């Protein structure tokens, strides 16, 4: 039953220096269009953010299955639950800051405790939202969603993965949360890259150190790995697109074979990807770990790149973390 | 499956049984809420034994009406109604809130077959029912959706989000019932945080509002008929009730919101209700099979 982890030794990135840039939210919007055609019981709900979450694509093509809920996220979460209870597959979309926090109780009690197939789309994830600032930069989603029983959590790395994950969620009879972003981000997979919920993708092979990343940080990890390769350090890059259920097998293997791990995420360090990986590493094969993440602070307004640099989540930060981890590995 | 539509006398007797069940299961558990379940017993009986088309024999029957208690803490009345209606044996009521039973403190879909959606955190149920009503209408399914709320619960903001939604989408297949017993756990609703004038508020939100004596089964049935006949907007029944109704020492006293009677108090209550704790416990214990329970006029117990 466990499928082999797809290895993409030649990651389908034409050029890390000049990657194609595409919005993950468009992947969500296009994924919903794919579903609209395939599944007549897919509904889409939105809290007054049709344009910025790109569910407007679905709304135009399938207006009869599109439900505008207004600025009422708590109601939206539970209306979706009610639709699921009568056999629909409801996708709801709002900013991740609201989906994960404003309606957290509704997600926990009504959706997750009942184990209804509500599909939660958290848009504008992470600090890369940019100018809107701290209130709209969702950086606690992994910690919140991961802690709730029955929930699954996906943080896709690019347009294609977001599109495929969106489609995959509809086949899962349980609740899921998908996090995607606002700004264009590098495309590091393609239409044929496998996506299996709960099975990580190895994007680059290496045995000196492992980078385990999610979301836009997969690209940053690939850039860091390429830079390290010129110094003779071969880093394995793992795209941990599914935060829950976690691919324990690939993590343990990375710990055993690489001996040091750097995690990279556009999320608070507390309770995020790094913590989740560490929970597996300490139980199976403890090795030095470093965490590239936002360190317990709120975001602020700015441009995507300058914010990521200021908050320490660009490829140079991954390299610096790798150097620390490698020193500890040797020491 | 047709509605049961018991006669008025049968409904009154059934409501009495439900009250006896509530007191007995609370006495056994020594945990749980007394006040709200007793105030909801009459309109709850009208719902389960007259108004709603439910099918405990086939829980996924697509023609069934949908019901949801947004006030999850009134599980004593929910479970009593379910057991009397045939969802599970009466004997199970004695396992209320016990680790080994299937009757959680608050309704849990995966523990108790027949519960459509779990509840317990207040204010969420009307939204759930909005989704059910919208989806049912989309499917051209003629069934109705019933949501039971509390009056103290009206303090939750989400209810008013749902109220706007239901009116905006003209969900006339949705009927809400508010157990208007004027009490909540910290005291009188008007002292804790006033919700009045409730009828005006719901009307202003675009709902058809029906005031009814929540203990007069005939009037409750008329209110359900009126709701059913109302087209183009959702209906809400303000069921005016008395917390702890039927037990002299509990009536209209908020202190009974969240506590069970002691064994002695329960026996006294059951004597007031025409039986005794021993007698009614025996009735529950001996009903170990599922099915609509017989009336006192019929055979058995």
HADDOCK unambig.tbl for C-alpha pairs under 7 A between the chains (distance, minus, plus):
assign (segid A and resid 69 and name CA) (segid B and resid 165 and name CA) 6.95 0.50 0.50
assign (segid A and resid 72 and name CA) (segid B and resid 161 and name CA) 6.23 0.50 0.50
assign (segid A and resid 74 and name CA) (segid B and resid 158 and name CA) 6.36 0.50 0.50
assign (segid A and resid 75 and name CA) (segid B and resid 127 and name CA) 5.41 0.50 0.50
assign (segid A and resid 75 and name CA) (segid B and resid 158 and name CA) 6.04 0.50 0.50
assign (segid A and resid 75 and name CA) (segid B and resid 161 and name CA) 6.01 0.50 0.50
assign (segid A and resid 75 and name CA) (segid B and resid 162 and name CA) 5.89 0.50 0.50
assign (segid A and resid 78 and name CA) (segid B and resid 124 and name CA) 6.50 0.50 0.50
assign (segid A and resid 78 and name CA) (segid B and resid 127 and name CA) 5.21 0.50 0.50
assign (segid A and resid 78 and name CA) (segid B and resid 128 and name CA) 4.84 0.50 0.50
assign (segid A and resid 79 and name CA) (segid B and resid 127 and name CA) 4.99 0.50 0.50
assign (segid A and resid 79 and name CA) (segid B and resid 128 and name CA) 4.88 0.50 0.50
assign (segid A and resid 79 and name CA) (segid B and resid 130 and name CA) 5.84 0.50 0.50
assign (segid A and resid 79 and name CA) (segid B and resid 131 and name CA) 4.10 0.50 0.50
assign (segid A and resid 80 and name CA) (segid B and resid 131 and name CA) 6.04 0.50 0.50
assign (segid A and resid 81 and name CA) (segid B and resid 128 and name CA) 5.94 0.50 0.50
assign (segid A and resid 81 and name CA) (segid B and resid 131 and name CA) 6.80 0.50 0.50
assign (segid A and resid 82 and name CA) (segid B and resid 128 and name CA) 4.25 0.50 0.50
assign (segid A and resid 82 and name CA) (segid B and resid 129 and name CA) 5.88 0.50 0.50
assign (segid A and resid 82 and name CA) (segid B and resid 130 and name CA) 6.76 0.50 0.50
assign (segid A and resid 82 and name CA) (segid B and resid 131 and name CA) 3.99 0.50 0.50
assign (segid A and resid 82 and name CA) (segid B and resid 132 and name CA) 4.49 0.50 0.50
assign (segid A and resid 83 and name CA) (segid B and resid 131 and name CA) 4.55 0.50 0.50
assign (segid A and resid 83 and name CA) (segid B and resid 132 and name CA) 5.21 0.50 0.50
assign (segid A and resid 83 and name CA) (segid B and resid 135 and name CA) 5.44 0.50 0.50
assign (segid A and resid 85 and name CA) (segid B and resid 132 and name CA) 6.75 0.50 0.50
assign (segid A and resid 86 and name CA) (segid B and resid 132 and name CA) 5.94 0.50 0.50
assign (segid A and resid 86 and name CA) (segid B and resid 135 and name CA) 6.43 0.50 0.50
assign (segid A and resid 86 and name CA) (segid B and resid 136 and name CA) 6.98 0.50 0.50
assign (segid A and resid 109 and name CA) (segid B and resid 119 and name CA) 6.74 0.50 0.50
assign (segid A and resid 109 and name CA) (segid B and resid 121 and name CA) 6.88 0.50 0.50
assign (segid A and resid 110 and name CA) (segid B and resid 117 and name CA) 6.88 0.50 0.50
assign (segid A and resid 110 and name CA) (segid B and resid 118 and name CA) 6.01 0.50 0.50
assign (segid A and resid 110 and name CA) (segid B and resid 119 and name CA) 6.32 0.50 0.50
assign (segid A and resid 113 and name CA) (segid B and resid 118 and name CA) 6.73 0.50 0.50
assign (segid A and resid 114 and name CA) (segid B and resid 109 and name CA) 5.94 0.50 0.50
assign (segid A and resid 114 and name CA) (segid B and resid 110 and name CA) 7.00 0.50 0.50
assign (segid A and resid 114 and name CA) (segid B and resid 117 and name CA) 5.81 0.50 0.50
assign (segid A and resid 114 and name CA) (segid B and resid 118 and name CA) 5.35 0.50 0.50
